[in-house]
Amino acid sequence: MNKKKKSMSAIEKRNTRNFYFYIFPWLLFFIVLTVYPMIKSLTLSFTDSSFDGKGAFIGFENFIYAFTQDTRFFQAFKNTICYVLAYVPLSLVISFLLGWLLSRHIKFLGLWRTIFYLPYITSGVAVTILWGWIFNGSYGLINYVLSFFGITGPNWLGDKHFALACIVVMNLWALGNQILIMLAGIQDIPASYYESAQIDGASTWKQLISITIPLSTPTIYFNLVIGIINAFQLFNQPYILTQGGPVNSTVTVSMLVFQNAFEYGKMGYASCIAWCLFVVIMIITGVIQTTQHKWVFYDD
């Protein structure tokens, strides 16, 4: 009996050593590339550091300046929150509907899945510039089509009333990843539920409302949290196409961090803004986490 205990103990030790051996590369990169930069940026937020990261300790002056004097700080958060409120609900609805449609037995299913996923893997600077051409007020595709109906389209990206909405549309075009995640969640629902509903005479609409949507809430919850985190970090499209204009209507928090850090040389103040964004994201995701038990339903 004692020999068996010693043998099991040796196996456990070996498994533990193997675990730390295999996880060490990831753990090292996580500490170097994530933990250390976070700690460093937190310390910088209390200094007047420039681009070289050197500066004097100034306490909460960066935070006081952000909340009392920097008008672009509140404008950036306002624009970012407006973007999140517009983009995230629309992305959830569109990705769920397309995922549900792709889960049906339709012809050329593989082709349709590829078509919807392609925008996600091709989205980037080149695609953003292409969208800039589409929304161009002088020679853009949208205004060209409107001209056939005698309509003079606005300068979409140059009008403060339309610029942020255009950016929302650009990102809704690249929902391939969310669609595939939603599709996987829908396909994971046991077929026996639908078979029982069909025996009871439930219509497709009734099955969607009573089975598909409730049992897809874990997937919706995942896409919601990831979508909010990503949406709050919006940077590429407004920086490339509008530079935050017109009249700061598309400046985002991530753009403000980048500009203060790498254009104005205010690394300490940029770290301050970044941590304000981090806190906002943590609060929102925390609220969602604490309320998810009321609307997320698991199969078990």
WOGIGI-V513948 format. One record per pair of residues at least 12 apart in sequence whose ideal C-beta (glycine too) atoms are under 10 Angstrom apart, sorted by the first residue. I is the first residue (numbers start at 1). GAP is how many residues later the second one is. D is the distance in Angstrom with one decimal. If there is no record, write none. Layout:
[[I,GAP,D] [I,GAP,D]]
This chain:
[[37,234,9.9] [38,233,9.9] [38,236,9.4] [38,237,8.9] [38,240,8.3] [40,13,7.8] [40,231,8.2] [41,12,9.9] [41,216,9.8] [41,220,9.7] [41,226,8.7] [41,227,9.4] [41,229,8.4] [41,230,4.2] [41,231,9.0] [41,233,6.0] [41,234,6.8] [41,237,9.0] [42,229,7.2] [42,230,9.6] [42,232,9.3] [42,233,6.3] [42,236,9.3] [43,14,8.9] [43,225,9.3] [43,228,8.2] [44,18,9.1] [44,217,9.6] [44,223,5.7] [44,224,5.0] [44,225,9.1] [44,226,8.1] [44,227,4.1] [44,228,8.2] [44,230,9.3] [44,231,9.5] [45,13,9.9] [45,15,9.1] [45,17,5.9] [45,18,7.6] [45,21,9.9] [45,222,9.4] [45,223,6.3] [45,224,8.0] [45,225,8.6] [45,226,4.0] [45,227,4.2] [45,228,8.5] [45,229,7.7] [45,230,5.3] [45,231,8.9] [46,12,6.7] [46,13,6.1] [46,14,7.2] [46,15,8.4] [46,16,7.1] [46,17,8.7] [46,222,7.5] [46,225,8.6] [46,226,8.1] [46,229,9.9] [47,12,9.3] [47,14,9.4] [47,15,8.1] [47,220,8.3] [47,221,4.5] [47,222,9.5] [47,224,8.4] [47,225,9.5] [48,13,7.6] [48,14,7.8] [48,218,8.0] [48,219,9.1] [48,220,5.2] [48,221,8.0] [49,13,9.8] [49,212,9.8] [49,216,9.2] [49,217,8.0] [49,218,4.5] [49,219,4.1] [49,220,8.7] [49,221,9.1] [49,222,7.8] [50,211,9.8] [50,214,9.3] [50,215,4.8] [50,216,7.1] [50,217,6.0] [50,218,7.9] [51,210,7.4] [51,211,7.3] [51,212,9.8] [51,213,9.1] [51,214,4.5] [51,215,8.5] [51,216,5.8] [51,219,9.7] [52,213,8.8] [52,215,7.9] [53,214,5.9] [53,215,8.8] [53,218,9.7] [54,213,9.1] [54,214,10.0] [55,211,9.5] [55,212,7.6] [55,213,5.6] [56,212,9.3] [57,211,9.6] [58,210,7.5] [58,211,10.0] [60,212,9.0] [61,207,9.1] [61,208,9.2] [61,211,9.1] [62,198,9.9] [62,204,8.6] [62,206,5.8] [62,207,5.0] [62,208,9.2] [62,209,7.8] [62,210,3.8] [62,211,8.4] [62,213,9.5] [62,214,9.7] [63,206,9.4] [63,209,5.7] [63,210,9.5] [63,212,8.7] [63,213,7.6] [64,208,9.7] [65,204,7.2] [65,207,8.2] [66,190,9.6] [66,203,7.4] [66,206,6.0] [66,207,6.4] [66,210,6.7] [67,209,8.7] [70,186,8.7] [70,190,9.4] [70,199,8.4] [70,202,9.9] [70,203,8.7] [71,177,8.4] [72,172,8.4] [72,176,6.2] [72,179,6.3] [72,183,9.7] [72,184,6.2] [72,187,8.9] [72,188,9.4] [72,201,9.7] [73,178,9.9] [73,180,8.5] [73,183,6.9] [73,187,9.9] [73,196,9.6] [73,199,9.4] [73,200,6.8] [73,203,8.0] [75,169,9.0] [75,172,9.2] [75,173,5.0] [75,174,8.3] [75,176,6.2] [75,177,9.8] [75,178,9.9] [75,181,8.8] [76,168,8.2] [76,172,7.8] [76,174,9.7] [76,175,5.0] [76,176,5.8] [76,177,4.8] [76,178,8.6] [76,179,7.0] [76,180,4.5] [76,181,8.9] [76,183,9.7] [76,197,7.9] [76,200,9.9] [76,201,9.1] [77,155,9.5] [77,174,9.9] [77,175,8.8] [77,176,5.9] [77,179,8.9] [77,196,9.3] [77,199,7.9] [77,200,8.1] [77,203,7.4] [78,170,9.6] [78,171,9.7] [78,173,9.6] [78,175,9.9] [79,84,9.6] [79,85,6.3] [79,88,9.6] [79,155,8.8] [79,159,8.3] [79,165,8.6] [79,169,7.7] [79,170,6.7] [79,171,6.2] [79,172,6.0] [79,173,5.8] [79,174,8.3] [79,176,9.2] [79,177,9.8] [80,84,9.7] [80,151,7.8] [80,152,6.0] [80,153,8.8] [80,154,6.5] [80,158,9.8] [80,170,9.9] [80,171,8.8] [80,172,4.8] [80,173,4.9] [80,174,7.9] [80,175,9.1] [80,176,9.2] [80,197,8.0] [80,200,8.8] [81,150,9.5] [81,151,8.4] [81,171,10.0] [81,172,9.2] [81,199,8.5] [81,203,9.6] [82,82,6.3] [82,83,9.5] [82,86,9.2] [82,167,9.6] [83,81,6.1] [83,82,9.4] [83,84,6.9] [83,85,6.4] [83,88,8.6] [83,148,6.2] [83,149,8.5] [83,151,5.8] [83,154,9.9] [83,155,8.9] [83,167,8.6] [83,169,7.1] [84,84,9.9] [84,143,8.4] [84,144,6.2] [84,145,9.8] [84,146,9.6] [84,147,4.4] [84,148,6.0] [84,150,8.3] [84,196,9.9] [84,197,9.8] [84,200,8.5] [85,83,9.9] [85,146,9.1] [86,78,7.8] [86,79,7.3] [86,81,9.4] [86,82,5.0] [86,83,9.7] [86,85,9.9] [86,86,9.3] [86,145,9.1] [87,77,9.8] [87,80,8.5] [87,81,5.0] [87,82,9.4] [87,83,9.9] [87,84,6.0] [87,85,6.9] [87,140,7.5] [87,141,9.4] [87,143,9.2] [87,144,5.2] [87,147,8.2] [88,80,10.0] [88,135,8.8] [88,136,6.8] [88,137,9.9] [88,138,9.9] [88,139,4.8] [88,140,5.7] [88,142,9.1] [88,143,5.6] [88,144,9.6] [89,135,9.1] [89,138,9.2] [90,78,7.2] [90,79,9.3] [90,81,9.5] [90,82,5.9] [90,85,9.3] [91,77,9.2] [91,80,7.7] [91,81,6.2] [91,83,9.8] [91,84,5.7] [91,87,6.0] [91,88,9.6] [91,132,7.5] [91,133,9.2] [91,136,5.6] [91,139,9.6] [91,140,8.2] [92,83,9.6] [92,86,7.8] [92,90,8.5] [92,127,10.0] [92,128,6.1] [92,129,9.9] [92,131,6.0] [92,132,6.3] [92,135,6.9] [93,127,9.9] [94,78,6.4] [94,81,6.0] [94,84,8.4] [94,85,8.1] [94,88,9.6] [95,21,9.4] [95,77,9.4] [95,80,5.1] [95,81,9.0] [95,82,8.8] [95,83,3.9] [95,84,4.8] [95,85,8.9] [95,86,7.7] [95,87,4.8] [95,88,8.8] [95,124,9.4] [95,125,8.9] [95,128,6.5] [95,132,8.9] [96,82,8.8] [96,83,8.7] [96,86,5.3] [96,87,9.5] [96,89,9.1] [96,90,8.2] [96,112,10.0] [96,116,8.8] [96,117,7.9] [96,120,6.8] [96,123,8.4] [96,124,6.7] [96,127,8.4] [97,82,9.3] [97,85,8.9] [97,111,9.9] [98,14,9.0] [98,15,9.7] [98,18,6.1] [98,77,7.5] [98,78,9.4] [98,80,9.0] [98,81,5.0] [98,82,9.8] [98,84,7.6] [98,85,8.1] [99,14,9.9] [99,17,9.1] [99,76,9.7] [99,79,8.1] [99,80,5.2] [99,81,7.6] [99,82,7.9] [99,83,3.3] [99,84,4.1] [99,85,8.2] [99,86,7.5] [99,87,5.5] [99,88,8.8] [99,113,9.8] [99,117,8.2] [99,120,8.4] [99,124,9.7] [100,79,9.9] [100,82,7.7] [100,83,8.2] [100,86,5.9] [100,108,7.0] [100,112,6.4] [100,113,8.9] [100,116,8.2] [101,15,9.7] [101,78,9.6] [101,82,9.3] [101,85,9.9] [102,14,7.2] [102,77,7.1] [102,78,8.7] [102,80,8.9] [102,81,5.2] [102,84,8.5] [102,85,9.2] [103,79,8.9] [103,80,5.8] [103,81,9.4] [103,82,9.5] [103,83,4.6] [103,84,5.5] [103,86,8.9] [103,109,8.5] [104,82,9.7] [104,100,9.1] [113,63,8.8] [113,66,8.2] [113,67,7.3] [113,70,7.5] [114,62,9.2] [115,61,9.0] [116,58,9.9] [116,59,7.6] [116,60,5.5] [116,63,5.3] [116,64,8.1] [116,67,9.2] [117,57,9.6] [117,58,9.3] [117,59,3.7] [117,60,7.6] [117,62,7.2] [117,63,6.2] [117,66,9.9] [118,56,9.2] [118,58,6.8] [119,52,10.0] [119,53,9.7] [119,54,5.3] [119,55,4.4] [119,56,7.5] [119,57,5.7] [119,58,9.9] [119,60,9.9] [120,53,9.3] [120,54,4.9] [120,55,7.0] [120,56,3.1] [120,57,4.9] [120,58,8.4] [120,59,8.3] [120,60,8.4] [121,53,8.7] [121,55,7.0] [121,56,8.7] [122,52,8.0] [122,54,9.2] [123,47,8.5] [123,48,8.1] [123,50,7.7] [123,51,4.0] [123,52,9.9] [123,53,8.6] [123,54,10.0] [123,113,8.7] [123,114,9.5] [124,50,9.4] [124,112,7.7] [124,116,9.9] [125,111,7.1] [125,112,9.7] [125,115,6.3] [127,43,8.2] [127,46,8.3] [127,47,7.6] [127,109,9.7] [127,110,9.5] [128,39,9.4] [128,42,6.9] [128,43,9.8] [128,108,6.0] [128,109,5.3] [128,110,9.6] [128,111,9.2] [128,112,5.0] [128,113,6.4] [129,111,6.9] [129,112,7.9] [130,40,9.5] [131,25,9.9] [131,26,9.2] [131,35,7.7] [131,36,8.8] [131,38,8.1] [131,39,4.7] [131,40,9.6] [131,42,7.7] [131,106,7.5] [131,109,9.5] [131,110,7.5] [132,24,9.5] [132,25,6.7] [132,34,9.1] [132,38,9.0] [132,105,8.8] [132,108,7.4] [132,109,4.7] [132,110,9.0] [134,22,8.6] [134,23,9.9] [134,32,9.0] [134,35,9.4] [134,36,8.9] [135,18,9.2] [135,19,9.7] [135,20,8.7] [135,21,4.0] [135,22,5.1] [135,23,9.3] [135,27,8.3] [135,28,8.8] [135,31,5.1] [135,32,9.4] [135,34,8.5] [135,35,8.4] [135,106,8.0] [136,17,9.7] [136,19,8.1] [136,20,7.6] [136,21,7.4] [136,22,9.1] [136,105,9.9] [137,15,9.6] [137,16,6.9] [137,17,6.4] [137,18,3.0] [137,19,6.1] [137,20,7.4] [137,21,5.8] [137,22,8.0] [137,25,9.6] [138,15,9.9] [138,17,7.8] [138,20,9.7] [140,13,7.5] [140,15,9.0] [140,16,7.1] [140,17,8.9] [142,12,9.6] [142,14,6.9] [142,24,9.4] [143,12,8.7] [143,13,7.9] [155,91,8.8] [156,13,9.5] [156,85,9.9] [157,80,9.8] [157,81,9.5] [157,84,5.6] [157,85,5.7] [157,88,8.6] [157,89,8.2] [157,93,8.3] [158,84,8.2] [158,87,7.8] [158,88,5.7] [159,87,6.9] [159,88,9.9] [159,90,8.6] [160,82,9.8] [160,85,8.1] [160,86,5.0] [160,87,5.1] [160,88,8.5] [160,89,3.8] [160,90,8.3] [161,85,9.6] [161,88,8.0] [162,84,9.8] [162,87,9.2] [163,75,8.0] [163,78,8.3] [163,79,5.7] [163,81,9.7] [163,82,7.6] [163,83,6.4] [163,84,9.4] [163,86,5.4] [163,87,4.9] [164,70,9.8] [164,73,10.0] [164,74,8.1] [164,78,9.0] [164,85,6.1] [164,86,5.4] [164,87,10.0] [164,88,9.4] [166,71,8.6] [166,72,9.8] [166,75,8.2] [166,76,8.9] [166,84,8.8] [167,67,7.4] [167,69,9.5] [167,70,4.8] [167,71,5.9] [167,74,7.6] [167,75,8.0] [167,83,6.4] [167,85,9.1] [168,63,9.5] [168,66,9.6] [168,69,9.5] [170,66,9.3] [170,67,5.4] [170,68,9.8] [170,71,8.5] [171,59,9.1] [171,60,8.1] [171,63,7.7] [171,65,9.3] [171,66,6.9] [175,48,9.6] [175,52,9.6] [177,46,9.1] [177,49,9.1] [177,53,10.0] [178,41,9.4] [178,42,10.0] [178,44,9.5] [178,45,5.2] [178,48,8.2] [178,49,7.0] [178,52,9.9] [179,44,9.6] [181,38,6.2] [181,39,9.7] [181,41,6.9] [181,42,6.1] [181,45,8.6] [182,34,7.0] [182,37,5.6] [182,38,7.5] [182,40,9.3] [182,41,6.6] [183,36,9.1] [184,35,7.4] [185,27,9.6] [185,30,8.2] [185,31,5.2] [185,32,9.0] [185,33,6.7] [185,34,2.9] [185,35,7.8] [185,36,9.9] [185,37,8.0] [185,38,8.7] [186,26,6.2] [186,27,9.6] [186,29,8.3] [186,30,5.7] [186,33,7.5] [188,27,8.3] [188,28,9.0] [188,30,9.1] [188,31,8.1] [188,111,8.3] [189,22,6.8] [189,23,6.6] [189,25,9.5] [189,26,4.8] [189,27,7.3] [189,30,9.9] [189,110,7.7] [190,21,9.5] [190,25,8.6] [190,109,7.2] [193,14,8.3] [193,17,9.1] [193,18,5.1] [193,19,9.1] [193,22,7.5] [193,106,9.0] [194,13,5.9] [194,17,6.4] [194,18,8.6] [196,15,9.2] [197,13,7.2] [197,14,6.2] [213,84,9.4] [214,81,9.2] [214,82,9.3] [214,83,4.9] [214,84,10.0] [214,85,9.9] [215,82,6.5] [215,83,8.3] [215,84,6.3] [216,80,9.9] [216,81,9.1] [217,75,8.5] [217,78,6.2] [217,79,4.5] [217,80,5.3] [217,81,8.4] [218,74,8.9] [218,78,5.7] [218,79,7.7] [218,80,6.1] [218,81,8.6] [219,77,9.6] [220,75,8.9] [220,76,7.9] [221,67,7.6] [221,68,9.2] [221,71,5.6] [221,74,8.1] [221,75,4.9] [221,76,10.0] [222,74,9.6] [224,61,9.3] [224,64,6.6] [224,68,9.0] [224,72,9.7] [225,56,9.8] [225,59,9.1] [225,60,5.7] [225,63,6.1] [225,64,7.9] [225,67,8.9] [226,59,9.8] [228,53,7.2] [228,56,6.1] [228,57,6.6] [228,60,7.6] [229,52,5.9] [229,53,9.8] [229,55,8.9] [229,56,6.9] [231,21,9.7] [231,50,9.7] [232,20,8.5] [232,21,7.0] [232,22,7.9] [232,45,6.4] [232,46,9.4] [232,48,7.1] [232,49,5.3] [232,52,8.1] [232,53,9.8] [233,19,8.3] [233,20,8.1] [233,21,5.2] [233,24,9.6] [233,44,7.9] [233,48,8.5] [234,16,9.2] [234,18,4.8] [234,19,8.3] [234,20,6.2] [234,21,8.1] [235,17,6.4] [235,18,9.0] [235,19,4.1] [235,20,5.8] [235,21,10.0] [235,22,8.7] [235,23,6.8] [236,18,9.2] [236,19,9.6] [237,13,8.3] [237,15,9.3] [238,12,4.2] [238,13,6.9] [238,14,5.7] [238,16,9.0] [238,17,6.1] [239,12,9.2] [239,13,8.2] [239,15,8.4] [239,16,5.4] [239,19,7.2] [239,20,8.8] [242,13,9.6] [243,12,8.4] [243,16,9.2] [244,12,8.2] [244,15,7.9] [252,25,9.5] [253,20,6.5] [253,21,8.2] [253,23,7.7] [253,24,4.7] [253,27,8.3] [253,28,9.8] [254,19,9.1] [254,20,8.5] [254,23,7.4] [256,13,9.5] [256,14,7.9] [256,17,5.6] [256,18,9.3] [256,20,10.0] [256,21,9.0] [257,12,9.2] [257,13,4.9] [257,14,8.2] [257,15,9.2] [257,16,5.0] [257,17,5.0] [257,18,9.8] [257,19,9.5] [257,20,7.3] [258,12,7.6] [258,15,9.9] [258,16,9.8] [259,14,9.8] [260,12,8.8] [260,13,6.6] [260,14,9.4] [261,12,9.0] [261,13,8.5]]
